[in-house]
Amino acid sequence: MPRIALRPVPWRVGRTQAQLAFVLSAKDPEKTHAAFRAPVDVFLPFNPTIAVDDKEIAKGQFMRCVGRACIANSSFDNGAMDAFNGSKSGMLVYKLSTGSLQSIPISGNGLKKAIAAYTEAIK
């Protein structure tokens, strides 16, 4: 069963918040996933991406919409985590129902230490 390692980071998108959280498996801490919560006005055929230095490192897939949010999940392999850890120029990109792209700046600064502390705590 996965456990959330970090609290979601909220961003304001208009009147609605978008959130990104990293999820680690308690059984295998090397497996990392990202969960993204977007406002309901997303364009579902367009899947969100996480990019660092203009290179796509992870592509998510919208799984469901409930209430006022749509949820997307993405797997992070070791290469993606290495690229994201310590990055200051990351972007989370998704498309709104109007067709316009929404880009949210994200940073991986401190993520490596947070994951190490979490994996130590669950041993």
N, CA, C and O atoms as CSV, one atom per row, in Angstrom:
chain,resi,resn,atom,element,x,y,z
A,1,MET,N,N,0.841,-1.180,0.000
A,1,MET,CA,C,0.000,0.000,0.000
A,1,MET,C,C,0.883,1.240,0.000
A,1,MET,O,O,1.775,1.350,0.842
A,2,PRO,N,N,0.662,2.179,-0.921
A,2,PRO,CA,C,1.497,3.369,-0.969
A,2,PRO,C,C,1.220,4.311,0.190
A,2,PRO,O,O,0.120,4.347,0.741
A,3,ARG,N,N,2.228,5.056,0.536
A,3,ARG,CA,C,2.080,6.080,1.573
A,3,ARG,C,C,2.516,7.414,1.004
A,3,ARG,O,O,3.436,7.472,0.188
A,4,ILE,N,N,1.876,8.467,1.418
A,4,ILE,CA,C,2.256,9.790,0.954
A,4,ILE,C,C,3.445,10.249,1.773
A,4,ILE,O,O,3.391,10.312,3.001
A,5,ALA,N,N,4.516,10.567,1.073
A,5,ALA,CA,C,5.750,10.948,1.740
A,5,ALA,C,C,5.781,12.433,2.062
A,5,ALA,O,O,6.357,12.835,3.072
A,6,LEU,N,N,5.188,13.228,1.242
A,6,LEU,CA,C,5.269,14.671,1.401
A,6,LEU,C,C,3.872,15.268,1.341
A,6,LEU,O,O,2.981,14.743,0.673
A,7,ARG,N,N,3.702,16.355,2.038
A,7,ARG,CA,C,2.417,17.032,1.957
A,7,ARG,C,C,2.263,17.655,0.577
A,7,ARG,O,O,3.245,18.120,-0.001
A,8,PRO,N,N,1.046,17.671,0.041
A,8,PRO,CA,C,0.844,18.278,-1.275
A,8,PRO,C,C,1.225,19.750,-1.268
A,8,PRO,O,O,1.019,20.452,-0.279
A,9,VAL,N,N,1.779,20.205,-2.375
A,9,VAL,CA,C,2.151,21.599,-2.542
A,9,VAL,C,C,1.046,22.277,-3.331
A,9,VAL,O,O,0.854,21.959,-4.505
A,10,PRO,N,N,0.303,23.214,-2.716
A,10,PRO,CA,C,-0.810,23.832,-3.439
A,10,PRO,C,C,-0.370,25.025,-4.284
A,10,PRO,O,O,0.537,25.762,-3.898
A,11,TRP,N,N,-1.010,25.213,-5.432
A,11,TRP,CA,C,-0.851,26.400,-6.252
A,11,TRP,C,C,-2.229,26.934,-6.550
A,11,TRP,O,O,-3.188,26.171,-6.673
A,12,ARG,N,N,-2.328,28.223,-6.665
A,12,ARG,CA,C,-3.597,28.827,-7.066
A,12,ARG,C,C,-3.651,28.897,-8.580
A,12,ARG,O,O,-2.738,29.425,-9.216
A,13,VAL,N,N,-4.701,28.376,-9.150
A,13,VAL,CA,C,-4.955,28.462,-10.583
A,13,VAL,C,C,-6.316,29.107,-10.700
A,13,VAL,O,O,-7.345,28.440,-10.589
A,14,GLY,N,N,-6.319,30.400,-10.925
A,14,GLY,CA,C,-7.585,31.123,-10.879
A,14,GLY,C,C,-8.120,31.060,-9.461
A,14,GLY,O,O,-7.432,31.458,-8.520
A,15,ARG,N,N,-9.334,30.568,-9.299
A,15,ARG,CA,C,-9.927,30.424,-7.972
A,15,ARG,C,C,-9.692,29.037,-7.376
A,15,ARG,O,O,-10.032,28.792,-6.219
A,16,THR,N,N,-9.118,28.140,-8.154
A,16,THR,CA,C,-8.991,26.750,-7.741
A,16,THR,C,C,-7.531,26.407,-7.502
A,16,THR,O,O,-6.637,26.958,-8.144
A,17,GLN,N,N,-7.301,25.495,-6.577
A,17,GLN,CA,C,-5.947,25.056,-6.300
A,17,GLN,C,C,-5.576,23.834,-7.119
A,17,GLN,O,O,-6.412,22.976,-7.401
A,18,ALA,N,N,-4.300,23.772,-7.499
A,18,ALA,CA,C,-3.716,22.560,-8.074
A,18,ALA,C,C,-2.714,22.064,-7.040
A,18,ALA,O,O,-2.088,22.867,-6.347
A,19,GLN,N,N,-2.558,20.749,-6.931
A,19,GLN,CA,C,-1.645,20.186,-5.938
A,19,GLN,C,C,-0.814,19.063,-6.547
A,19,GLN,O,O,-1.264,18.348,-7.443
A,20,LEU,N,N,0.411,18.925,-6.039
A,20,LEU,CA,C,1.301,17.856,-6.446
A,20,LEU,C,C,1.817,17.173,-5.188
A,20,LEU,O,O,2.275,17.844,-4.262
A,21,ALA,N,N,1.748,15.856,-5.146
A,21,ALA,CA,C,2.256,15.091,-4.003
A,21,ALA,C,C,3.062,13.915,-4.533
A,21,ALA,O,O,2.757,13.365,-5.591
A,22,PHE,N,N,4.093,13.536,-3.788
A,22,PHE,CA,C,4.879,12.350,-4.139
A,22,PHE,C,C,4.469,11.217,-3.225
A,22,PHE,O,O,4.294,11.400,-2.020
A,23,VAL,N,N,4.318,10.040,-3.815
A,23,VAL,CA,C,3.837,8.871,-3.095
A,23,VAL,C,C,4.907,7.788,-3.183
A,23,VAL,O,O,5.396,7.470,-4.266
A,24,LEU,N,N,5.264,7.226,-2.028
A,24,LEU,CA,C,6.252,6.152,-1.966
A,24,LEU,C,C,5.588,4.879,-1.491
A,24,LEU,O,O,4.643,4.921,-0.704
A,25,SER,N,N,6.071,3.768,-1.957
A,25,SER,CA,C,5.575,2.481,-1.502
A,25,SER,C,C,6.264,2.125,-0.195
A,25,SER,O,O,7.488,2.213,-0.094
A,26,ALA,N,N,5.493,1.727,0.799
A,26,ALA,CA,C,6.079,1.319,2.081
A,26,ALA,C,C,6.902,0.047,1.912
A,26,ALA,O,O,7.888,-0.152,2.622
A,27,LYS,N,N,6.502,-0.821,0.970
A,27,LYS,CA,C,7.226,-2.065,0.737
A,27,LYS,C,C,8.486,-1.850,-0.093
A,27,LYS,O,O,9.494,-2.522,0.124
A,28,ASP,N,N,8.436,-0.922,-1.038
A,28,ASP,CA,C,9.575,-0.665,-1.911
A,28,ASP,C,C,9.761,0.840,-2.083
A,28,ASP,O,O,9.218,1.424,-3.020
A,29,PRO,N,N,10.532,1.483,-1.178
A,29,PRO,CA,C,10.704,2.934,-1.233
A,29,PRO,C,C,11.368,3.437,-2.512
A,29,PRO,O,O,11.358,4.639,-2.780
A,30,GLU,N,N,11.944,2.531,-3.305
A,30,GLU,CA,C,12.551,2.948,-4.572
A,30,GLU,C,C,11.494,3.302,-5.616
A,30,GLU,O,O,11.786,4.010,-6.579
A,31,LYS,N,N,10.272,2.814,-5.428
A,31,LYS,CA,C,9.187,3.118,-6.360
A,31,LYS,C,C,8.510,4.412,-5.926
A,31,LYS,O,O,7.976,4.516,-4.822
A,32,THR,N,N,8.547,5.370,-6.801
A,32,THR,CA,C,7.968,6.679,-6.503
A,32,THR,C,C,6.911,7.004,-7.551
A,32,THR,O,O,7.082,6.715,-8.735
A,33,HIS,N,N,5.832,7.600,-7.103
A,33,HIS,CA,C,4.767,8.060,-7.982
A,33,HIS,C,C,4.471,9.508,-7.641
A,33,HIS,O,O,4.725,9.957,-6.523
A,34,ALA,N,N,3.945,10.221,-8.589
A,34,ALA,CA,C,3.480,11.580,-8.346
A,34,ALA,C,C,1.974,11.586,-8.563
A,34,ALA,O,O,1.468,10.989,-9.513
A,35,ALA,N,N,1.276,12.258,-7.681
A,35,ALA,CA,C,-0.175,12.428,-7.820
A,35,ALA,C,C,-0.438,13.921,-7.994
A,35,ALA,O,O,0.088,14.745,-7.245
A,36,PHE,N,N,-1.245,14.257,-8.976
A,36,PHE,CA,C,-1.535,15.642,-9.308
A,36,PHE,C,C,-3.032,15.860,-9.260
A,36,PHE,O,O,-3.802,15.116,-9.866
A,37,ARG,N,N,-3.435,16.886,-8.535
A,37,ARG,CA,C,-4.848,17.253,-8.430
A,37,ARG,C,C,-5.032,18.576,-9.153
A,37,ARG,O,O,-4.402,19.577,-8.810
A,38,ALA,N,N,-5.896,18.573,-10.151
A,38,ALA,CA,C,-6.140,19.761,-10.964
A,38,ALA,C,C,-7.600,20.182,-10.849
A,38,ALA,O,O,-8.454,19.386,-10.458
A,39,PRO,N,N,-7.883,21.433,-11.189
A,39,PRO,CA,C,-9.283,21.869,-11.215
A,39,PRO,C,C,-10.072,21.071,-12.253
A,39,PRO,O,O,-9.483,20.487,-13.162
A,40,VAL,N,N,-11.385,21.043,-12.124
A,40,VAL,CA,C,-12.215,20.218,-13.008
A,40,VAL,C,C,-12.266,20.720,-14.444
A,40,VAL,O,O,-12.765,20.003,-15.312
A,41,ASP,N,N,-11.782,21.895,-14.726
A,41,ASP,CA,C,-11.866,22.400,-16.094
A,41,ASP,C,C,-10.657,21.995,-16.944
A,41,ASP,O,O,-10.251,22.745,-17.832
A,42,VAL,N,N,-10.074,20.812,-16.680
A,42,VAL,CA,C,-8.949,20.330,-17.474
A,42,VAL,C,C,-9.457,19.650,-18.742
A,42,VAL,O,O,-10.602,19.202,-18.811
A,43,PHE,N,N,-8.588,19.583,-19.735
A,43,PHE,CA,C,-8.873,18.877,-20.983
A,43,PHE,C,C,-8.339,17.462,-20.802
A,43,PHE,O,O,-7.132,17.241,-20.896
A,44,LEU,N,N,-9.222,16.503,-20.544
A,44,LEU,CA,C,-8.819,15.155,-20.148
A,44,LEU,C,C,-7.974,14.391,-21.173
A,44,LEU,O,O,-7.095,13.637,-20.757
A,45,PRO,N,N,-8.184,14.538,-22.487
A,45,PRO,CA,C,-7.310,13.794,-23.394
A,45,PRO,C,C,-5.833,14.210,-23.316
A,45,PRO,O,O,-4.954,13.437,-23.698
A,46,PHE,N,N,-5.561,15.415,-22.829
A,46,PHE,CA,C,-4.186,15.883,-22.686
A,46,PHE,C,C,-3.698,15.500,-21.290
A,46,PHE,O,O,-4.239,15.980,-20.294
A,47,ASN,N,N,-2.702,14.656,-21.208
A,47,ASN,CA,C,-2.197,14.220,-19.913
A,47,ASN,C,C,-1.127,15.179,-19.407
A,47,ASN,O,O,-0.318,15.670,-20.194
A,48,PRO,N,N,-1.110,15.451,-18.104
A,48,PRO,CA,C,-0.139,16.395,-17.552
A,48,PRO,C,C,1.286,15.845,-17.646
A,48,PRO,O,O,1.500,14.633,-17.617
A,49,THR,N,N,2.235,16.741,-17.757
A,49,THR,CA,C,3.638,16.351,-17.808
A,49,THR,C,C,4.433,17.144,-16.775
A,49,THR,O,O,4.063,18.256,-16.397
A,50,ILE,N,N,5.528,16.547,-16.333
A,50,ILE,CA,C,6.482,17.243,-15.468
A,50,ILE,C,C,7.770,17.357,-16.264
A,50,ILE,O,O,8.294,16.361,-16.763
A,51,ALA,N,N,8.275,18.575,-16.379
A,51,ALA,CA,C,9.479,18.835,-17.167
A,51,ALA,C,C,10.514,19.557,-16.312
A,51,ALA,O,O,10.175,20.345,-15.429
A,52,VAL,N,N,11.779,19.270,-16.592
A,52,VAL,CA,C,12.904,19.954,-15.954
A,52,VAL,C,C,13.816,20.428,-17.069
A,52,VAL,O,O,14.191,19.652,-17.947
A,53,ASP,N,N,14.167,21.692,-17.033
A,53,ASP,CA,C,15.026,22.283,-18.065
A,53,ASP,C,C,14.486,21.994,-19.468
A,53,ASP,O,O,15.237,21.627,-20.371
A,54,ASP,N,N,13.191,22.162,-19.630
A,54,ASP,CA,C,12.491,21.969,-20.904
A,54,ASP,C,C,12.533,20.542,-21.432
A,54,ASP,O,O,12.261,20.320,-22.612
A,55,LYS,N,N,12.871,19.564,-20.583
A,55,LYS,CA,C,12.837,18.152,-20.977
A,55,LYS,C,C,11.768,17.446,-20.155
A,55,LYS,O,O,11.745,17.551,-18.928
A,56,GLU,N,N,10.882,16.722,-20.841
A,56,GLU,CA,C,9.839,15.970,-20.147
A,56,GLU,C,C,10.474,14.799,-19.389
A,56,GLU,O,O,11.173,13.977,-19.982
A,57,ILE,N,N,10.226,14.729,-18.082
A,57,ILE,CA,C,10.786,13.629,-17.291
A,57,ILE,C,C,9.709,12.656,-16.823
A,57,ILE,O,O,10.015,11.522,-16.454
A,58,ALA,N,N,8.463,13.089,-16.835
A,58,ALA,CA,C,7.362,12.208,-16.416
A,58,ALA,C,C,6.074,12.669,-17.088
A,58,ALA,O,O,5.826,13.865,-17.241
A,59,LYS,N,N,5.269,11.700,-17.481
A,59,LYS,CA,C,3.970,11.994,-18.076
A,59,LYS,C,C,2.908,11.311,-17.232
A,59,LYS,O,O,2.985,10.111,-16.969
A,60,GLY,N,N,1.935,12.070,-16.819
A,60,GLY,CA,C,0.862,11.538,-15.996
A,60,GLY,C,C,-0.323,11.105,-16.834
A,60,GLY,O,O,-0.351,11.286,-18.052
A,61,GLN,N,N,-1.293,10.535,-16.160
A,61,GLN,CA,C,-2.534,10.144,-16.810
A,61,GLN,C,C,-3.678,10.466,-15.864
A,61,GLN,O,O,-3.672,10.058,-14.703
A,62,PHE,N,N,-4.664,11.204,-16.372
A,62,PHE,CA,C,-5.823,11.505,-15.543
A,62,PHE,C,C,-6.585,10.210,-15.274
A,62,PHE,O,O,-6.900,9.457,-16.196
A,63,MET,N,N,-6.874,9.966,-14.006
A,63,MET,CA,C,-7.516,8.721,-13.589
A,63,MET,C,C,-9.005,8.895,-13.310
A,63,MET,O,O,-9.816,8.026,-13.630
A,64,ARG,N,N,-9.349,10.029,-12.709
A,64,ARG,CA,C,-10.747,10.239,-12.343
A,64,ARG,C,C,-10.968,11.709,-11.986
A,64,ARG,O,O,-10.031,12.444,-11.674
A,65,CYS,N,N,-12.225,12.106,-12.042
A,65,CYS,CA,C,-12.633,13.429,-11.580
A,65,CYS,C,C,-13.696,13.230,-10.514
A,65,CYS,O,O,-14.651,12.479,-10.716
A,66,VAL,N,N,-13.537,13.886,-9.399
A,66,VAL,CA,C,-14.494,13.815,-8.297
A,66,VAL,C,C,-14.675,15.215,-7.719
A,66,VAL,O,O,-13.712,15.959,-7.533
A,67,GLY,N,N,-15.911,15.548,-7.444
A,67,GLY,CA,C,-16.177,16.853,-6.843
A,67,GLY,C,C,-15.624,17.991,-7.683
A,67,GLY,O,O,-16.062,18.218,-8.811
A,68,ARG,N,N,-14.672,18.691,-7.128
A,68,ARG,CA,C,-14.097,19.860,-7.796
A,68,ARG,C,C,-12.683,19.631,-8.309
A,68,ARG,O,O,-11.957,20.593,-8.561
A,69,ALA,N,N,-12.281,18.374,-8.468
A,69,ALA,CA,C,-10.905,18.104,-8.881
A,69,ALA,C,C,-10.810,16.881,-9.773
A,69,ALA,O,O,-11.630,15.966,-9.691
A,70,CYS,N,N,-9.791,16.882,-10.631
A,70,CYS,CA,C,-9.421,15.717,-11.429
A,70,CYS,C,C,-8.052,15.262,-10.953
A,70,CYS,O,O,-7.183,16.089,-10.676
A,71,ILE,N,N,-7.851,13.945,-10.856
A,71,ILE,CA,C,-6.634,13.371,-10.301
A,71,ILE,C,C,-5.853,12.673,-11.404
A,71,ILE,O,O,-6.414,11.892,-12.173
A,72,ALA,N,N,-4.549,12.957,-11.480
A,72,ALA,CA,C,-3.645,12.290,-12.422
A,72,ALA,C,C,-2.531,11.625,-11.630
A,72,ALA,O,O,-2.105,12.133,-10.593
A,73,ASN,N,N,-2.065,10.491,-12.123
A,73,ASN,CA,C,-0.955,9.774,-11.500
A,73,ASN,C,C,0.163,9.610,-12.517
A,73,ASN,O,O,-0.075,9.555,-13.723
A,74,SER,N,N,1.398,9.534,-12.002
A,74,SER,CA,C,2.562,9.343,-12.848
A,74,SER,C,C,3.605,8.541,-12.092
A,74,SER,O,O,3.782,8.731,-10.889
A,75,SER,N,N,4.295,7.649,-12.782
A,75,SER,CA,C,5.414,6.927,-12.172
A,75,SER,C,C,6.690,7.713,-12.401
A,75,SER,O,O,6.870,8.336,-13.447
A,76,PHE,N,N,7.568,7.678,-11.422
A,76,PHE,CA,C,8.875,8.316,-11.536
A,76,PHE,C,C,9.925,7.226,-11.480
A,76,PHE,O,O,10.027,6.528,-10.471
A,77,ASP,N,N,10.706,7.061,-12.533
A,77,ASP,CA,C,11.822,6.124,-12.438
A,77,ASP,C,C,13.009,6.856,-11.802
A,77,ASP,O,O,12.929,8.053,-11.524
A,78,ASN,N,N,14.101,6.134,-11.576
A,78,ASN,CA,C,15.259,6.745,-10.914
A,78,ASN,C,C,15.834,7.912,-11.706
A,78,ASN,O,O,16.291,8.893,-11.118
A,79,GLY,N,N,15.816,7.818,-13.031
A,79,GLY,CA,C,16.314,8.913,-13.860
A,79,GLY,C,C,15.490,10.177,-13.704
A,79,GLY,O,O,16.034,11.280,-13.646
A,80,ALA,N,N,14.171,10.014,-13.636
A,80,ALA,CA,C,13.293,11.172,-13.454
A,80,ALA,C,C,13.503,11.797,-12.079
A,80,ALA,O,O,13.543,13.019,-11.943
A,81,MET,N,N,13.637,10.947,-11.059
A,81,MET,CA,C,13.869,11.480,-9.705
A,81,MET,C,C,15.206,12.200,-9.627
A,81,MET,O,O,15.304,13.257,-9.004
A,82,ASP,N,N,16.230,11.642,-10.248
A,82,ASP,CA,C,17.542,12.296,-10.251
A,82,ASP,C,C,17.465,13.654,-10.927
A,82,ASP,O,O,18.062,14.619,-10.449
A,83,ALA,N,N,16.735,13.740,-12.036
A,83,ALA,CA,C,16.584,15.015,-12.746
A,83,ALA,C,C,15.787,16.017,-11.922
A,83,ALA,O,O,16.075,17.214,-11.943
A,84,PHE,N,N,14.789,15.531,-11.200
A,84,PHE,CA,C,13.919,16.430,-10.443
A,84,PHE,C,C,14.535,16.882,-9.124
A,84,PHE,O,O,14.335,18.023,-8.709
A,85,ASN,N,N,15.281,16.002,-8.461
A,85,ASN,CA,C,15.896,16.342,-7.170
A,85,ASN,C,C,16.807,17.549,-7.310
A,85,ASN,O,O,17.728,17.555,-8.126
A,86,GLY,N,N,16.551,18.539,-6.532
A,86,GLY,CA,C,17.380,19.734,-6.535
A,86,GLY,C,C,17.134,20.691,-7.677
A,86,GLY,O,O,17.764,21.747,-7.741
A,87,SER,N,N,16.223,20.346,-8.590
A,87,SER,CA,C,15.960,21.243,-9.714
A,87,SER,C,C,15.213,22.475,-9.228
A,87,SER,O,O,14.427,22.417,-8.282
A,88,LYS,N,N,15.474,23.571,-9.887
A,88,LYS,CA,C,14.768,24.807,-9.558
A,88,LYS,C,C,13.958,25.312,-10.746
A,88,LYS,O,O,13.263,26.323,-10.651
A,89,SER,N,N,14.055,24.594,-11.869
A,89,SER,CA,C,13.386,25.068,-13.076
A,89,SER,C,C,12.378,24.057,-13.602
A,89,SER,O,O,12.196,23.929,-14.813
A,90,GLY,N,N,11.723,23.338,-12.695
A,90,GLY,CA,C,10.723,22.366,-13.112
A,90,GLY,C,C,9.397,23.024,-13.447
A,90,GLY,O,O,9.085,24.115,-12.969
A,91,MET,N,N,8.621,22.337,-14.282
A,91,MET,CA,C,7.292,22.825,-14.651
A,91,MET,C,C,6.318,21.659,-14.672
A,91,MET,O,O,6.643,20.562,-15.126
A,92,LEU,N,N,5.133,21.915,-14.178
A,92,LEU,CA,C,4.019,20.986,-14.290
A,92,LEU,C,C,3.082,21.594,-15.331
A,92,LEU,O,O,2.613,22.719,-15.163
A,93,VAL,N,N,2.809,20.851,-16.407
A,93,VAL,CA,C,2.054,21.396,-17.536
A,93,VAL,C,C,0.806,20.553,-17.775
A,93,VAL,O,O,0.877,19.326,-17.848
A,94,TYR,N,N,-0.327,21.218,-17.895
A,94,TYR,CA,C,-1.568,20.548,-18.268
A,94,TYR,C,C,-2.405,21.513,-19.085
A,94,TYR,O,O,-2.123,22.710,-19.119
A,95,LYS,N,N,-3.426,21.001,-19.738
A,95,LYS,CA,C,-4.251,21.819,-20.622
A,95,LYS,C,C,-5.629,22.022,-20.017
A,95,LYS,O,O,-6.236,21.089,-19.491
A,96,LEU,N,N,-6.111,23.247,-20.099
A,96,LEU,CA,C,-7.466,23.565,-19.636
A,96,LEU,C,C,-8.484,23.218,-20.716
A,96,LEU,O,O,-8.124,23.006,-21.874
A,97,SER,N,N,-9.746,23.161,-20.335
A,97,SER,CA,C,-10.803,22.824,-21.295
A,97,SER,C,C,-10.919,23.873,-22.399
A,97,SER,O,O,-11.475,23.589,-23.460
A,98,THR,N,N,-10.408,25.072,-22.167
A,98,THR,CA,C,-10.426,26.124,-23.184
A,98,THR,C,C,-9.357,25.904,-24.249
A,98,THR,O,O,-9.343,26.590,-25.271
A,99,GLY,N,N,-8.455,24.938,-24.007
A,99,GLY,CA,C,-7.376,24.653,-24.949
A,99,GLY,C,C,-6.064,25.305,-24.593
A,99,GLY,O,O,-5.039,25.008,-25.208
A,100,SER,N,N,-6.072,26.197,-23.603
A,100,SER,CA,C,-4.827,26.872,-23.225
A,100,SER,C,C,-4.007,26.003,-22.272
A,100,SER,O,O,-4.552,25.307,-21.416
A,101,LEU,N,N,-2.689,26.062,-22.441
A,101,LEU,CA,C,-1.790,25.323,-21.568
A,101,LEU,C,C,-1.598,26.069,-20.260
A,101,LEU,O,O,-1.452,27.291,-20.246
A,102,GLN,N,N,-1.598,25.339,-19.180
A,102,GLN,CA,C,-1.343,25.901,-17.849
A,102,GLN,C,C,0.004,25.350,-17.393
A,102,GLN,O,O,0.168,24.133,-17.311
A,103,SER,N,N,0.958,26.206,-17.099
A,103,SER,CA,C,2.275,25.790,-16.623
A,103,SER,C,C,2.484,26.321,-15.216
A,103,SER,O,O,2.322,27.513,-14.954
A,104,ILE,N,N,2.845,25.421,-14.318
A,104,ILE,CA,C,3.066,25.795,-12.926
A,104,ILE,C,C,4.524,25.492,-12.587
A,104,ILE,O,O,4.965,24.353,-12.740
A,105,PRO,N,N,5.279,26.493,-12.130
A,105,PRO,CA,C,6.674,26.225,-11.765
A,105,PRO,C,C,6.739,25.352,-10.511
A,105,PRO,O,O,6.010,25.586,-9.547
A,106,ILE,N,N,7.609,24.352,-10.529
A,106,ILE,CA,C,7.809,23.482,-9.377
A,106,ILE,C,C,9.303,23.319,-9.135
A,106,ILE,O,O,10.109,23.475,-10.052
A,107,SER,N,N,9.661,23.009,-7.920
A,107,SER,CA,C,11.056,22.829,-7.558
A,107,SER,C,C,11.225,21.517,-6.813
A,107,SER,O,O,10.385,21.146,-5.993
A,108,GLY,N,N,12.293,20.829,-7.095
A,108,GLY,CA,C,12.619,19.599,-6.388
A,108,GLY,C,C,13.584,19.836,-5.246
A,108,GLY,O,O,14.098,18.889,-4.651
A,109,ASN,N,N,13.830,21.096,-4.938
A,109,ASN,CA,C,14.766,21.447,-3.883
A,109,ASN,C,C,14.286,20.886,-2.540
A,109,ASN,O,O,13.182,21.201,-2.098
A,110,GLY,N,N,15.096,20.071,-1.903
A,110,GLY,CA,C,14.755,19.482,-0.611
A,110,GLY,C,C,14.044,18.145,-0.702
A,110,GLY,O,O,13.848,17.478,0.313
A,111,LEU,N,N,13.651,17.741,-1.914
A,111,LEU,CA,C,12.898,16.501,-2.079
A,111,LEU,C,C,13.733,15.281,-1.689
A,111,LEU,O,O,13.226,14.369,-1.037
A,112,LYS,N,N,14.993,15.258,-2.077
A,112,LYS,CA,C,15.857,14.109,-1.780
A,112,LYS,C,C,15.983,13.901,-0.270
A,112,LYS,O,O,15.911,12.768,0.206
A,113,LYS,N,N,16.171,14.984,0.481
A,113,LYS,CA,C,16.287,14.889,1.943
A,113,LYS,C,C,14.970,14.436,2.566
A,113,LYS,O,O,14.969,13.645,3.510
A,114,ALA,N,N,13.863,14.927,2.050
A,114,ALA,CA,C,12.555,14.559,2.589
A,114,ALA,C,C,12.274,13.075,2.371
A,114,ALA,O,O,11.766,12.400,3.266
A,115,ILE,N,N,12.600,12.568,1.186
A,115,ILE,CA,C,12.376,11.151,0.899
A,115,ILE,C,C,13.295,10.286,1.746
A,115,ILE,O,O,12.875,9.247,2.256
A,116,ALA,N,N,14.556,10.707,1.901
A,116,ALA,CA,C,15.494,9.942,2.744
A,116,ALA,C,C,15.003,9.891,4.190
A,116,ALA,O,O,15.066,8.836,4.820
A,117,ALA,N,N,14.516,11.008,4.724
A,117,ALA,CA,C,13.996,11.043,6.088
A,117,ALA,C,C,12.766,10.145,6.236
A,117,ALA,O,O,12.602,9.453,7.240
A,118,TYR,N,N,11.915,10.173,5.223
A,118,TYR,CA,C,10.709,9.343,5.267
A,118,TYR,C,C,11.055,7.856,5.229
A,118,TYR,O,O,10.535,7.075,6.026
A,119,THR,N,N,11.935,7.465,4.302
A,119,THR,CA,C,12.285,6.042,4.217
A,119,THR,C,C,12.978,5.561,5.478
A,119,THR,O,O,12.826,4.399,5.853
A,120,GLU,N,N,13.730,6.419,6.137
A,120,GLU,CA,C,14.363,6.053,7.405
A,120,GLU,C,C,13.306,5.882,8.495
A,120,GLU,O,O,13.410,4.989,9.336
A,121,ALA,N,N,12.293,6.739,8.474
A,121,ALA,CA,C,11.235,6.685,9.501
A,121,ALA,C,C,10.357,5.449,9.389
A,121,ALA,O,O,9.813,4.992,10.394
A,122,ILE,N,N,10.206,4.896,8.181
A,122,ILE,CA,C,9.305,3.750,8.022
A,122,ILE,C,C,10.024,2.403,8.183
A,122,ILE,O,O,9.394,1.349,8.107
A,123,LYS,N,N,11.329,2.441,8.402
A,123,LYS,CA,C,12.073,1.170,8.588
A,123,LYS,C,C,11.750,0.529,9.904
A,123,LYS,O,O,12.281,-0.536,10.220
